[in-house]
Amino acid sequence: MKQFTAVVERDAETGLLVGYVPGVPGAHSQAESLDELNANLREVLSMLLEDGEQAPRAEFVGIQAVRVA
């Protein structure tokens, strides 16, 4: 079993949750709830892994606040 980190944002126009896995091209989805988004991302990742997608090209490190005057 592999574990991935997903970044989740809310789209301002649609109100939907949008998630993507950094470093994994094509690993993105959207949904109305976190549970639905998680299921969608699991399905996408499973398909990508079945198609021979390799390990992530980048590793999620964290978030950082950036102040701009």
mmJSON file of the N, C-alpha and C atoms, coordinates in Angstrom:
{"data_MODEL":{"atom_site":{
"group_PDB":["ATOM","ATOM","ATOM","ATOM","ATOM","ATOM","ATOM","ATOM","ATOM","ATOM","ATOM","ATOM","ATOM","ATOM","ATOM","ATOM","ATOM","ATOM","ATOM","ATOM","ATOM","ATOM","ATOM","ATOM","ATOM","ATOM","ATOM","ATOM","ATOM","ATOM","ATOM","ATOM","ATOM","ATOM","ATOM","ATOM","ATOM","ATOM","ATOM","ATOM","ATOM","ATOM","ATOM","ATOM","ATOM","ATOM","ATOM","ATOM","ATOM","ATOM","ATOM","ATOM","ATOM","ATOM","ATOM","ATOM","ATOM","ATOM","ATOM","ATOM","ATOM","ATOM","ATOM","ATOM","ATOM","ATOM","ATOM","ATOM","ATOM","ATOM","ATOM","ATOM","ATOM","ATOM","ATOM","ATOM","ATOM","ATOM","ATOM","ATOM","ATOM","ATOM","ATOM","ATOM","ATOM","ATOM","ATOM","ATOM","ATOM","ATOM","ATOM","ATOM","ATOM","ATOM","ATOM","ATOM","ATOM","ATOM","ATOM","ATOM","ATOM","ATOM","ATOM","ATOM","ATOM","ATOM","ATOM","ATOM","ATOM","ATOM","ATOM","ATOM","ATOM","ATOM","ATOM","ATOM","ATOM","ATOM","ATOM","ATOM","ATOM","ATOM","ATOM","ATOM","ATOM","ATOM","ATOM","ATOM","ATOM","ATOM","ATOM","ATOM","ATOM","ATOM","ATOM","ATOM","ATOM","ATOM","ATOM","ATOM","ATOM","ATOM","ATOM","ATOM","ATOM","ATOM","ATOM","ATOM","ATOM","ATOM","ATOM","ATOM","ATOM","ATOM","ATOM","ATOM","ATOM","ATOM","ATOM","ATOM","ATOM","ATOM","ATOM","ATOM","ATOM","ATOM","ATOM","ATOM","ATOM","ATOM","ATOM","ATOM","ATOM","ATOM","ATOM","ATOM","ATOM","ATOM","ATOM","ATOM","ATOM","ATOM","ATOM","ATOM","ATOM","ATOM","ATOM","ATOM","ATOM","ATOM","ATOM","ATOM","ATOM","ATOM","ATOM","ATOM","ATOM","ATOM","ATOM","ATOM","ATOM","ATOM","ATOM","ATOM","ATOM","ATOM","ATOM"],
"id":[1,2,3,4,5,6,7,8,9,10,11,12,13,14,15,16,17,18,19,20,21,22,23,24,25,26,27,28,29,30,31,32,33,34,35,36,37,38,39,40,41,42,43,44,45,46,47,48,49,50,51,52,53,54,55,56,57,58,59,60,61,62,63,64,65,66,67,68,69,70,71,72,73,74,75,76,77,78,79,80,81,82,83,84,85,86,87,88,89,90,91,92,93,94,95,96,97,98,99,100,101,102,103,104,105,106,107,108,109,110,111,112,113,114,115,116,117,118,119,120,121,122,123,124,125,126,127,128,129,130,131,132,133,134,135,136,137,138,139,140,141,142,143,144,145,146,147,148,149,150,151,152,153,154,155,156,157,158,159,160,161,162,163,164,165,166,167,168,169,170,171,172,173,174,175,176,177,178,179,180,181,182,183,184,185,186,187,188,189,190,191,192,193,194,195,196,197,198,199,200,201,202,203,204,205,206,207],
"type_symbol":["N","C","C","N","C","C","N","C","C","N","C","C","N","C","C","N","C","C","N","C","C","N","C","C","N","C","C","N","C","C","N","C","C","N","C","C","N","C","C","N","C","C","N","C","C","N","C","C","N","C","C","N","C","C","N","C","C","N","C","C","N","C","C","N","C","C","N","C","C","N","C","C","N","C","C","N","C","C","N","C","C","N","C","C","N","C","C","N","C","C","N","C","C","N","C","C","N","C","C","N","C","C","N","C","C","N","C","C","N","C","C","N","C","C","N","C","C","N","C","C","N","C","C","N","C","C","N","C","C","N","C","C","N","C","C","N","C","C","N","C","C","N","C","C","N","C","C","N","C","C","N","C","C","N","C","C","N","C","C","N","C","C","N","C","C","N","C","C","N","C","C","N","C","C","N","C","C","N","C","C","N","C","C","N","C","C","N","C","C","N","C","C","N","C","C","N","C","C","N","C","C","N","C","C","N","C","C"],
"label_atom_id":["N","CA","C","N","CA","C","N","CA","C","N","CA","C","N","CA","C","N","CA","C","N","CA","C","N","CA","C","N","CA","C","N","CA","C","N","CA","C","N","CA","C","N","CA","C","N","CA","C","N","CA","C","N","CA","C","N","CA","C","N","CA","C","N","CA","C","N","CA","C","N","CA","C","N","CA","C","N","CA","C","N","CA","C","N","CA","C","N","CA","C","N","CA","C","N","CA","C","N","CA","C","N","CA","C","N","CA","C","N","CA","C","N","CA","C","N","CA","C","N","CA","C","N","CA","C","N","CA","C","N","CA","C","N","CA","C","N","CA","C","N","CA","C","N","CA","C","N","CA","C","N","CA","C","N","CA","C","N","CA","C","N","CA","C","N","CA","C","N","CA","C","N","CA","C","N","CA","C","N","CA","C","N","CA","C","N","CA","C","N","CA","C","N","CA","C","N","CA","C","N","CA","C","N","CA","C","N","CA","C","N","CA","C","N","CA","C","N","CA","C","N","CA","C","N","CA","C","N","CA","C","N","CA","C","N","CA","C","N","CA","C"],
"label_alt_id":[null,null,null,null,null,null,null,null,null,null,null,null,null,null,null,null,null,null,null,null,null,null,null,null,null,null,null,null,null,null,null,null,null,null,null,null,null,null,null,null,null,null,null,null,null,null,null,null,null,null,null,null,null,null,null,null,null,null,null,null,null,null,null,null,null,null,null,null,null,null,null,null,null,null,null,null,null,null,null,null,null,null,null,null,null,null,null,null,null,null,null,null,null,null,null,null,null,null,null,null,null,null,null,null,null,null,null,null,null,null,null,null,null,null,null,null,null,null,null,null,null,null,null,null,null,null,null,null,null,null,null,null,null,null,null,null,null,null,null,null,null,null,null,null,null,null,null,null,null,null,null,null,null,null,null,null,null,null,null,null,null,null,null,null,null,null,null,null,null,null,null,null,null,null,null,null,null,null,null,null,null,null,null,null,null,null,null,null,null,null,null,null,null,null,null,null,null,null,null,null,null,null,null,null,null,null,null],
"label_comp_id":["MET","MET","MET","LYS","LYS","LYS","GLN","GLN","GLN","PHE","PHE","PHE","THR","THR","THR","ALA","ALA","ALA","VAL","VAL","VAL","VAL","VAL","VAL","GLU","GLU","GLU","ARG","ARG","ARG","ASP","ASP","ASP","ALA","ALA","ALA","GLU","GLU","GLU","THR","THR","THR","GLY","GLY","GLY","LEU","LEU","LEU","LEU","LEU","LEU","VAL","VAL","VAL","GLY","GLY","GLY","TYR","TYR","TYR","VAL","VAL","VAL","PRO","PRO","PRO","GLY","GLY","GLY","VAL","VAL","VAL","PRO","PRO","PRO","GLY","GLY","GLY","ALA","ALA","ALA","HIS","HIS","HIS","SER","SER","SER","GLN","GLN","GLN","ALA","ALA","ALA","GLU","GLU","GLU","SER","SER","SER","LEU","LEU","LEU","ASP","ASP","ASP","GLU","GLU","GLU","LEU","LEU","LEU","ASN","ASN","ASN","ALA","ALA","ALA","ASN","ASN","ASN","LEU","LEU","LEU","ARG","ARG","ARG","GLU","GLU","GLU","VAL","VAL","VAL","LEU","LEU","LEU","SER","SER","SER","MET","MET","MET","LEU","LEU","LEU","LEU","LEU","LEU","GLU","GLU","GLU","ASP","ASP","ASP","GLY","GLY","GLY","GLU","GLU","GLU","GLN","GLN","GLN","ALA","ALA","ALA","PRO","PRO","PRO","ARG","ARG","ARG","ALA","ALA","ALA","GLU","GLU","GLU","PHE","PHE","PHE","VAL","VAL","VAL","GLY","GLY","GLY","ILE","ILE","ILE","GLN","GLN","GLN","ALA","ALA","ALA","VAL","VAL","VAL","ARG","ARG","ARG","VAL","VAL","VAL","ALA","ALA","ALA"],
"label_asym_id":["A","A","A","A","A","A","A","A","A","A","A","A","A","A","A","A","A","A","A","A","A","A","A","A","A","A","A","A","A","A","A","A","A","A","A","A","A","A","A","A","A","A","A","A","A","A","A","A","A","A","A","A","A","A","A","A","A","A","A","A","A","A","A","A","A","A","A","A","A","A","A","A","A","A","A","A","A","A","A","A","A","A","A","A","A","A","A","A","A","A","A","A","A","A","A","A","A","A","A","A","A","A","A","A","A","A","A","A","A","A","A","A","A","A","A","A","A","A","A","A","A","A","A","A","A","A","A","A","A","A","A","A","A","A","A","A","A","A","A","A","A","A","A","A","A","A","A","A","A","A","A","A","A","A","A","A","A","A","A","A","A","A","A","A","A","A","A","A","A","A","A","A","A","A","A","A","A","A","A","A","A","A","A","A","A","A","A","A","A","A","A","A","A","A","A","A","A","A","A","A","A","A","A","A","A","A","A"],
"label_entity_id":["1","1","1","1","1","1","1","1","1","1","1","1","1","1","1","1","1","1","1","1","1","1","1","1","1","1","1","1","1","1","1","1","1","1","1","1","1","1","1","1","1","1","1","1","1","1","1","1","1","1","1","1","1","1","1","1","1","1","1","1","1","1","1","1","1","1","1","1","1","1","1","1","1","1","1","1","1","1","1","1","1","1","1","1","1","1","1","1","1","1","1","1","1","1","1","1","1","1","1","1","1","1","1","1","1","1","1","1","1","1","1","1","1","1","1","1","1","1","1","1","1","1","1","1","1","1","1","1","1","1","1","1","1","1","1","1","1","1","1","1","1","1","1","1","1","1","1","1","1","1","1","1","1","1","1","1","1","1","1","1","1","1","1","1","1","1","1","1","1","1","1","1","1","1","1","1","1","1","1","1","1","1","1","1","1","1","1","1","1","1","1","1","1","1","1","1","1","1","1","1","1","1","1","1","1","1","1"],
"label_seq_id":[1,1,1,2,2,2,3,3,3,4,4,4,5,5,5,6,6,6,7,7,7,8,8,8,9,9,9,10,10,10,11,11,11,12,12,12,13,13,13,14,14,14,15,15,15,16,16,16,17,17,17,18,18,18,19,19,19,20,20,20,21,21,21,22,22,22,23,23,23,24,24,24,25,25,25,26,26,26,27,27,27,28,28,28,29,29,29,30,30,30,31,31,31,32,32,32,33,33,33,34,34,34,35,35,35,36,36,36,37,37,37,38,38,38,39,39,39,40,40,40,41,41,41,42,42,42,43,43,43,44,44,44,45,45,45,46,46,46,47,47,47,48,48,48,49,49,49,50,50,50,51,51,51,52,52,52,53,53,53,54,54,54,55,55,55,56,56,56,57,57,57,58,58,58,59,59,59,60,60,60,61,61,61,62,62,62,63,63,63,64,64,64,65,65,65,66,66,66,67,67,67,68,68,68,69,69,69],
"pdbx_PDB_ins_code":[null,null,null,null,null,null,null,null,null,null,null,null,null,null,null,null,null,null,null,null,null,null,null,null,null,null,null,null,null,null,null,null,null,null,null,null,null,null,null,null,null,null,null,null,null,null,null,null,null,null,null,null,null,null,null,null,null,null,null,null,null,null,null,null,null,null,null,null,null,null,null,null,null,null,null,null,null,null,null,null,null,null,null,null,null,null,null,null,null,null,null,null,null,null,null,null,null,null,null,null,null,null,null,null,null,null,null,null,null,null,null,null,null,null,null,null,null,null,null,null,null,null,null,null,null,null,null,null,null,null,null,null,null,null,null,null,null,null,null,null,null,null,null,null,null,null,null,null,null,null,null,null,null,null,null,null,null,null,null,null,null,null,null,null,null,null,null,null,null,null,null,null,null,null,null,null,null,null,null,null,null,null,null,null,null,null,null,null,null,null,null,null,null,null,null,null,null,null,null,null,null,null,null,null,null,null,null],
"Cartn_x":[0.847,0.0,0.889,0.568,1.317,0.479,1.144,0.448,0.923,-0.021,0.266,-0.302,0.243,-0.272,-0.982,-2.211,-2.978,-3.134,-3.095,-3.368,-4.832,-5.576,-7.005,-7.3,-8.018,-8.435,-9.913,-10.563,-11.961,-11.982,-12.6,-12.71,-13.693,-13.244,-14.065,-15.295,-15.195,-16.323,-17.367,-16.92,-17.869,-18.194,-17.323,-17.503,-17.069,-16.599,-16.165,-14.781,-14.506,-13.173,-12.358,-11.154,-10.261,-9.025,-8.636,-7.472,-6.501,-5.211,-4.183,-3.038,-2.304,-1.157,0.096,0.848,2.057,3.031,3.59,4.589,4.039,2.711,2.11,1.229,1.755,0.981,-0.33,-1.413,-2.723,-3.482,-2.856,-3.514,-4.24,-5.435,-6.25,-7.715,-8.555,-9.989,-10.723,-12.041,-12.86,-14.102,-14.712,-15.893,-16.568,-17.753,-18.494,-18.111,-17.547,-17.174,-15.772,-15.165,-13.83,-13.847,-14.892,-14.982,-15.051,-15.869,-16.0,-14.677,-14.025,-12.752,-11.702,-11.654,-10.697,-10.934,-12.183,-12.518,-12.103,-12.373,-12.0,-10.485,-9.742,-8.283,-7.724,-8.306,-7.869,-8.071,-9.213,-9.503,-8.509,-8.255,-7.312,-5.914,-5.462,-4.132,-4.043,-5.086,-5.094,-4.949,-5.679,-5.59,-4.194,-3.625,-2.29,-1.25,-1.369,-0.421,-0.579,-1.816,-2.053,-1.44,-1.457,-0.908,0.61,1.217,2.67,3.271,2.469,3.007,4.038,5.14,6.226,5.987,6.947,6.884,6.735,6.22,6.059,7.37,7.251,8.414,8.879,8.059,8.407,7.804,8.35,7.861,7.23,6.017,5.361,6.136,6.494,7.285,6.415,5.58,4.734,4.198,3.656,3.154,3.924,3.89,4.611,3.837,3.694,3.044,4.042,3.591,4.436,3.715,4.349,3.743,4.254,3.319,3.657,3.067,3.892,3.432,2.688],
"Cartn_y":[-1.178,0.0,1.237,2.196,3.446,4.566,5.563,6.727,7.972,8.842,10.089,11.247,12.423,13.639,14.458,14.843,15.655,17.07,18.036,19.43,19.668,20.267,20.493,21.981,22.499,23.902,23.954,25.069,25.256,26.256,25.868,26.738,27.859,29.091,30.252,30.389,29.955,30.105,29.011,27.768,26.652,26.201,26.525,26.07,24.628,23.974,22.579,22.492,21.365,21.084,20.518,21.009,20.568,20.005,18.802,18.174,17.693,17.764,17.225,16.694,15.764,15.163,15.739,16.559,17.166,16.101,16.341,15.44,14.256,14.112,12.995,13.579,13.681,14.25,13.498,14.241,13.643,13.275,13.399,13.023,14.227,14.481,15.598,15.255,15.881,15.641,16.76,16.706,17.672,16.973,17.557,16.948,17.966,17.611,18.483,18.265,17.094,16.811,16.215,16.263,15.686,14.168,13.506,12.056,11.686,12.424,12.169,12.482,13.561,13.928,12.853,12.351,11.303,10.055,9.671,8.498,8.731,9.934,10.259,10.194,10.76,10.757,9.33,8.515,7.112,6.396,6.647,6.017,6.477,7.775,8.312,7.737,7.721,7.193,5.706,4.952,3.527,3.329,4.116,4.01,4.377,5.45,5.862,4.803,4.198,3.154,1.903,1.57,0.436,0.668,1.93,2.282,2.406,2.092,2.105,3.419,4.312,5.582,5.277,5.933,5.717,6.504,6.443,7.181,8.669,9.414,10.862,11.518,12.513,13.248,14.294,14.563,15.537,15.048,15.499,15.122,16.338,16.172,17.251,17.515,18.779,19.139,19.836,20.748,21.462,22.747,23.576,24.862,25.965,27.145,28.259,29.542,30.364,31.661,32.647,33.428,34.435,35.765,36.739,38.072,39.013,39.75,40.74,42.065,43.093,44.418,45.121],
"Cartn_z":[0.0,0.0,0.0,-0.851,-0.934,-0.353,0.197,0.748,0.021,-0.317,-1.012,-0.206,-0.419,0.202,-0.866,-0.595,-1.536,-0.998,-1.889,-1.568,-1.927,-1.009,-1.23,-1.116,-2.097,-2.116,-2.467,-2.144,-2.556,-3.713,-4.815,-5.975,-5.667,-5.819,-5.472,-6.363,-7.605,-8.537,-8.377,-8.221,-8.181,-6.763,-5.81,-4.442,-4.227,-5.29,-5.182,-4.554,-3.912,-3.406,-4.557,-4.705,-5.766,-5.097,-5.47,-4.871,-5.926,-5.598,-6.485,-5.644,-6.229,-5.561,-6.208,-5.459,-6.019,-6.513,-7.681,-8.226,-8.985,-9.045,-9.776,-10.884,-12.093,-13.196,-13.408,-13.534,-13.763,-12.505,-11.347,-10.092,-9.515,-10.042,-9.566,-9.753,-8.938,-9.019,-8.295,-8.339,-7.612,-7.086,-6.053,-5.437,-4.525,-4.057,-3.144,-1.688,-1.355,0.034,0.088,1.286,1.45,1.246,1.727,1.551,0.071,-0.675,-2.112,-2.832,-2.449,-3.062,-2.795,-1.561,-1.211,-2.057,-2.22,-3.04,-4.491,-4.999,-6.38,-6.575,-5.626,-5.737,-5.63,-4.766,-4.665,-6.002,-6.634,-7.92,-8.996,-9.045,-10.031,-9.804,-8.552,-8.248,-8.596,-8.311,-8.652,-10.154,-10.937,-12.394,-12.883,-12.328,-12.741,-12.399,-11.229,-10.829,-11.696,-12.061,-12.953,-14.323,-14.757,-16.07,-16.044,-14.894,-14.815,-14.383,-13.828,-13.328,-12.252,-12.332,-11.392,-10.11,-9.23,-7.967,-8.249,-7.294,-7.49,-7.907,-8.765,-9.254,-8.255,-7.266,-6.225,-4.919,-3.832,-2.512,-1.848,-1.321,-0.599,0.68,0.902,2.077,3.115,2.697,3.654,3.038,3.91,3.463,4.175,3.606,4.193,3.943,4.972,4.821,4.227,3.266,2.622,2.733,3.365,3.541,2.453,1.9,0.878,1.302,1.307,1.729,0.626],
"occupancy":[1.0,1.0,1.0,1.0,1.0,1.0,1.0,1.0,1.0,1.0,1.0,1.0,1.0,1.0,1.0,1.0,1.0,1.0,1.0,1.0,1.0,1.0,1.0,1.0,1.0,1.0,1.0,1.0,1.0,1.0,1.0,1.0,1.0,1.0,1.0,1.0,1.0,1.0,1.0,1.0,1.0,1.0,1.0,1.0,1.0,1.0,1.0,1.0,1.0,1.0,1.0,1.0,1.0,1.0,1.0,1.0,1.0,1.0,1.0,1.0,1.0,1.0,1.0,1.0,1.0,1.0,1.0,1.0,1.0,1.0,1.0,1.0,1.0,1.0,1.0,1.0,1.0,1.0,1.0,1.0,1.0,1.0,1.0,1.0,1.0,1.0,1.0,1.0,1.0,1.0,1.0,1.0,1.0,1.0,1.0,1.0,1.0,1.0,1.0,1.0,1.0,1.0,1.0,1.0,1.0,1.0,1.0,1.0,1.0,1.0,1.0,1.0,1.0,1.0,1.0,1.0,1.0,1.0,1.0,1.0,1.0,1.0,1.0,1.0,1.0,1.0,1.0,1.0,1.0,1.0,1.0,1.0,1.0,1.0,1.0,1.0,1.0,1.0,1.0,1.0,1.0,1.0,1.0,1.0,1.0,1.0,1.0,1.0,1.0,1.0,1.0,1.0,1.0,1.0,1.0,1.0,1.0,1.0,1.0,1.0,1.0,1.0,1.0,1.0,1.0,1.0,1.0,1.0,1.0,1.0,1.0,1.0,1.0,1.0,1.0,1.0,1.0,1.0,1.0,1.0,1.0,1.0,1.0,1.0,1.0,1.0,1.0,1.0,1.0,1.0,1.0,1.0,1.0,1.0,1.0,1.0,1.0,1.0,1.0,1.0,1.0,1.0,1.0,1.0,1.0,1.0,1.0],
"B_iso_or_equiv":[0.0,0.0,0.0,0.0,0.0,0.0,0.0,0.0,0.0,0.0,0.0,0.0,0.0,0.0,0.0,0.0,0.0,0.0,0.0,0.0,0.0,0.0,0.0,0.0,0.0,0.0,0.0,0.0,0.0,0.0,0.0,0.0,0.0,0.0,0.0,0.0,0.0,0.0,0.0,0.0,0.0,0.0,0.0,0.0,0.0,0.0,0.0,0.0,0.0,0.0,0.0,0.0,0.0,0.0,0.0,0.0,0.0,0.0,0.0,0.0,0.0,0.0,0.0,0.0,0.0,0.0,0.0,0.0,0.0,0.0,0.0,0.0,0.0,0.0,0.0,0.0,0.0,0.0,0.0,0.0,0.0,0.0,0.0,0.0,0.0,0.0,0.0,0.0,0.0,0.0,0.0,0.0,0.0,0.0,0.0,0.0,0.0,0.0,0.0,0.0,0.0,0.0,0.0,0.0,0.0,0.0,0.0,0.0,0.0,0.0,0.0,0.0,0.0,0.0,0.0,0.0,0.0,0.0,0.0,0.0,0.0,0.0,0.0,0.0,0.0,0.0,0.0,0.0,0.0,0.0,0.0,0.0,0.0,0.0,0.0,0.0,0.0,0.0,0.0,0.0,0.0,0.0,0.0,0.0,0.0,0.0,0.0,0.0,0.0,0.0,0.0,0.0,0.0,0.0,0.0,0.0,0.0,0.0,0.0,0.0,0.0,0.0,0.0,0.0,0.0,0.0,0.0,0.0,0.0,0.0,0.0,0.0,0.0,0.0,0.0,0.0,0.0,0.0,0.0,0.0,0.0,0.0,0.0,0.0,0.0,0.0,0.0,0.0,0.0,0.0,0.0,0.0,0.0,0.0,0.0,0.0,0.0,0.0,0.0,0.0,0.0,0.0,0.0,0.0,0.0,0.0,0.0],
"pdbx_formal_charge":[null,null,null,null,null,null,null,null,null,null,null,null,null,null,null,null,null,null,null,null,null,null,null,null,null,null,null,null,null,null,null,null,null,null,null,null,null,null,null,null,null,null,null,null,null,null,null,null,null,null,null,null,null,null,null,null,null,null,null,null,null,null,null,null,null,null,null,null,null,null,null,null,null,null,null,null,null,null,null,null,null,null,null,null,null,null,null,null,null,null,null,null,null,null,null,null,null,null,null,null,null,null,null,null,null,null,null,null,null,null,null,null,null,null,null,null,null,null,null,null,null,null,null,null,null,null,null,null,null,null,null,null,null,null,null,null,null,null,null,null,null,null,null,null,null,null,null,null,null,null,null,null,null,null,null,null,null,null,null,null,null,null,null,null,null,null,null,null,null,null,null,null,null,null,null,null,null,null,null,null,null,null,null,null,null,null,null,null,null,null,null,null,null,null,null,null,null,null,null,null,null,null,null,null,null,null,null],
"auth_seq_id":[1,1,1,2,2,2,3,3,3,4,4,4,5,5,5,6,6,6,7,7,7,8,8,8,9,9,9,10,10,10,11,11,11,12,12,12,13,13,13,14,14,14,15,15,15,16,16,16,17,17,17,18,18,18,19,19,19,20,20,20,21,21,21,22,22,22,23,23,23,24,24,24,25,25,25,26,26,26,27,27,27,28,28,28,29,29,29,30,30,30,31,31,31,32,32,32,33,33,33,34,34,34,35,35,35,36,36,36,37,37,37,38,38,38,39,39,39,40,40,40,41,41,41,42,42,42,43,43,43,44,44,44,45,45,45,46,46,46,47,47,47,48,48,48,49,49,49,50,50,50,51,51,51,52,52,52,53,53,53,54,54,54,55,55,55,56,56,56,57,57,57,58,58,58,59,59,59,60,60,60,61,61,61,62,62,62,63,63,63,64,64,64,65,65,65,66,66,66,67,67,67,68,68,68,69,69,69],
"auth_comp_id":["MET","MET","MET","LYS","LYS","LYS","GLN","GLN","GLN","PHE","PHE","PHE","THR","THR","THR","ALA","ALA","ALA","VAL","VAL","VAL","VAL","VAL","VAL","GLU","GLU","GLU","ARG","ARG","ARG","ASP","ASP","ASP","ALA","ALA","ALA","GLU","GLU","GLU","THR","THR","THR","GLY","GLY","GLY","LEU","LEU","LEU","LEU","LEU","LEU","VAL","VAL","VAL","GLY","GLY","GLY","TYR","TYR","TYR","VAL","VAL","VAL","PRO","PRO","PRO","GLY","GLY","GLY","VAL","VAL","VAL","PRO","PRO","PRO","GLY","GLY","GLY","ALA","ALA","ALA","HIS","HIS","HIS","SER","SER","SER","GLN","GLN","GLN","ALA","ALA","ALA","GLU","GLU","GLU","SER","SER","SER","LEU","LEU","LEU","ASP","ASP","ASP","GLU","GLU","GLU","LEU","LEU","LEU","ASN","ASN","ASN","ALA","ALA","ALA","ASN","ASN","ASN","LEU","LEU","LEU","ARG","ARG","ARG","GLU","GLU","GLU","VAL","VAL","VAL","LEU","LEU","LEU","SER","SER","SER","MET","MET","MET","LEU","LEU","LEU","LEU","LEU","LEU","GLU","GLU","GLU","ASP","ASP","ASP","GLY","GLY","GLY","GLU","GLU","GLU","GLN","GLN","GLN","ALA","ALA","ALA","PRO","PRO","PRO","ARG","ARG","ARG","ALA","ALA","ALA","GLU","GLU","GLU","PHE","PHE","PHE","VAL","VAL","VAL","GLY","GLY","GLY","ILE","ILE","ILE","GLN","GLN","GLN","ALA","ALA","ALA","VAL","VAL","VAL","ARG","ARG","ARG","VAL","VAL","VAL","ALA","ALA","ALA"],
"auth_asym_id":["A","A","A","A","A","A","A","A","A","A","A","A","A","A","A","A","A","A","A","A","A","A","A","A","A","A","A","A","A","A","A","A","A","A","A","A","A","A","A","A","A","A","A","A","A","A","A","A","A","A","A","A","A","A","A","A","A","A","A","A","A","A","A","A","A","A","A","A","A","A","A","A","A","A","A","A","A","A","A","A","A","A","A","A","A","A","A","A","A","A","A","A","A","A","A","A","A","A","A","A","A","A","A","A","A","A","A","A","A","A","A","A","A","A","A","A","A","A","A","A","A","A","A","A","A","A","A","A","A","A","A","A","A","A","A","A","A","A","A","A","A","A","A","A","A","A","A","A","A","A","A","A","A","A","A","A","A","A","A","A","A","A","A","A","A","A","A","A","A","A","A","A","A","A","A","A","A","A","A","A","A","A","A","A","A","A","A","A","A","A","A","A","A","A","A","A","A","A","A","A","A","A","A","A","A","A","A"],
"auth_atom_id":["N","CA","C","N","CA","C","N","CA","C","N","CA","C","N","CA","C","N","CA","C","N","CA","C","N","CA","C","N","CA","C","N","CA","C","N","CA","C","N","CA","C","N","CA","C","N","CA","C","N","CA","C","N","CA","C","N","CA","C","N","CA","C","N","CA","C","N","CA","C","N","CA","C","N","CA","C","N","CA","C","N","CA","C","N","CA","C","N","CA","C","N","CA","C","N","CA","C","N","CA","C","N","CA","C","N","CA","C","N","CA","C","N","CA","C","N","CA","C","N","CA","C","N","CA","C","N","CA","C","N","CA","C","N","CA","C","N","CA","C","N","CA","C","N","CA","C","N","CA","C","N","CA","C","N","CA","C","N","CA","C","N","CA","C","N","CA","C","N","CA","C","N","CA","C","N","CA","C","N","CA","C","N","CA","C","N","CA","C","N","CA","C","N","CA","C","N","CA","C","N","CA","C","N","CA","C","N","CA","C","N","CA","C","N","CA","C","N","CA","C","N","CA","C","N","CA","C","N","CA","C","N","CA","C","N","CA","C","N","CA","C"],
"pdbx_PDB_model_num":[1,1,1,1,1,1,1,1,1,1,1,1,1,1,1,1,1,1,1,1,1,1,1,1,1,1,1,1,1,1,1,1,1,1,1,1,1,1,1,1,1,1,1,1,1,1,1,1,1,1,1,1,1,1,1,1,1,1,1,1,1,1,1,1,1,1,1,1,1,1,1,1,1,1,1,1,1,1,1,1,1,1,1,1,1,1,1,1,1,1,1,1,1,1,1,1,1,1,1,1,1,1,1,1,1,1,1,1,1,1,1,1,1,1,1,1,1,1,1,1,1,1,1,1,1,1,1,1,1,1,1,1,1,1,1,1,1,1,1,1,1,1,1,1,1,1,1,1,1,1,1,1,1,1,1,1,1,1,1,1,1,1,1,1,1,1,1,1,1,1,1,1,1,1,1,1,1,1,1,1,1,1,1,1,1,1,1,1,1,1,1,1,1,1,1,1,1,1,1,1,1,1,1,1,1,1,1]
}}}
